[in-house]
Amino acid sequence: MTDDELSRLHAYLRIPSISALPEHSADMEEAVRFMEGELRRAGAGSVEVLRTGGHPFLVAKVTADIGPAAARTVLVYGHYDVQPVGDPERWDSPAFEPTVRGEHLYARGASDNKGNFFQVLCAVQRLHAAGDLPVNVLFLVDGEEESGGDSAIRWVEAMDPVADVAVIWDGGMVNRALASVESGVRGLIYRRVTVRCGTRDGHSGLFGGAAMNACHVLSDVLAAVRPRDGRVPAELGAGASPVPDALVQEWETLVDGPGMLADAGLVPADADAAANVARRTMVNPSVDVNAIWAGEADAVKTVIPTVAHAMVSMRVAPGQDTAAVARAFDALLRSACPDGAEVVVEDMGVADPGVMDPEHPAMRATMRAITDATGLPVIAMRTGGTLPIFSAMTGRGMPTILTGFTLPDDAIHSPNERMLIANLGTGVQAAMAMLTAFAE
C-alpha cells in the first residue's frame, strides 16, 4: 500500500466501531461517514446509507470506466464493524491505536475486516483513478456482521437483478506462501438450554443424593448431542456432502493441525484430532458447548441447584438441511431430559452452509489472477466458520468468491489482532488482477 493508503487505513482502525456494544453507537456512525468518503474516492456517484433497526449498512455503485456499456457487475462485500476488545490488559498496545511492531500492523480490525476489506477498496480506487476499471462494482458494506444482524443478508436476498459475481474479501491464506479461495462455509445452529427441576435450591446435606440436581441433568442433556471421537450423533450428521478422501488428505497436508491448536492455546479433543483438523472443521459437522452457568460460582454454598443453563452450538456441514438438523438437535436435547425435570430449548439463531464448485469459471479465474499478480500459488479449500452472507449469495445463484489475505496467526477476535504489512499491498494487487479477470 502507498503511504497515503496506509494513513487512511490507520485512521479507519482508530474508530472503535464495535457493533455489539450500545455505547459505541456514535463510533459506528463515525465509521459510516469514513466509509462514505472512501466509497466516493473509489468513484461512487452516490452512497446509500440504509437504516435498519440496528446499525446501518452502505450500498454504492462504481460504474466501469472501460469495456462494453453492459459491463459485468461485481458485488463486493465487507463490514465496518469489529469485535469488542475484551481485557485491555491482554493487549500489548491499545486496541484502537494502530501500531507497527516488526512486520505487523496491530489493531482491532487490522485483519477482520477493516484491513482485509481495505485492500479491495484500494484496488477499485486505483483502477478508477487510472480510468481502467473494467467492471461495474457494487459495494455492500455491513455494520452488523460481528453482532448477528441480518439486514445486509436480507438486502442480498431481495436484490434484483443479482450481480454477475460476488466477492467477499473476508477470507485468508493457508500460510504465508499459499493463498486460498474458500469454496465452502459451515452453517450454524445456536441454542440456549435451560433445565429446571424444582422450585428452590436445596441443602445438599439434607437432600444430597435424594433430590434431582439441575447441573447433573443439564450434563446429561448436553451429552445427548456431544461428539464422540470427532463424530456427532448420526441424526446430526445426516445429509453432509461427501468430499473425496484424496482432497481431504491434501487439505490435511496443508494444515498444521498440531501447530494450529498449539498456537491458539488449545488442546486436541482426542488422540486423533490434531491429525484430522481439516476433516473435522472443513468437512464434518461439529457441536460445542459454549457456556454453562448455575448457582453462585463465587460463593461457598453447599446447595443443590434446581436451575442450570447452557449455550450450545452446532456447525452444519455443506449439503445438510439446516432446518431438519435443527429439529433433530432439539429433539435429542429434549429426549435426554428425565421425568421430573423440564428442559427449555431456545432458538438463538441459525445460518445455512454454503458451497462453491472449485471448478467454476469465476473460481478458476480468481485463482489464476491471484497467482499472476502475486506469484503465490492458490488452493480452493473450505473454511470451518459460518458466513451467512456467503450462503445468501450462493443461494441467489451468484458465483461467490471468498478470499483475502489474513493469516491463521493474525489473532482474529483475540487480543493483539494483527495483519502482515506486506499482505496489505499483496492484497491490493491481487484484487486489481481479479477484477480485471472478471471483465475478461
PyMOL commands that set and color helices and strands:
alter all, ss='L'
color gray80, all
select helices_A, chain A and resi 3-13+22-41+88-90+114-129+145-147+151-158+204-207+214-223+234-237+245-254+257-263+274-283+322-335+361-374+388-395+421-439
alter helices_A, ss='H'
color red, helices_A
select strands_A, chain A and resi 47-50+57-62+73-79+99-101+104-106+136-142+165-169+179-182+184-185+187-196+202-203+286-294+303-304+307-316+342-351+354-355+378-381+400-403+418-420
alter strands_A, ss='S'
color yellow, strands_A
deselect
rebuild
show_as cartoon
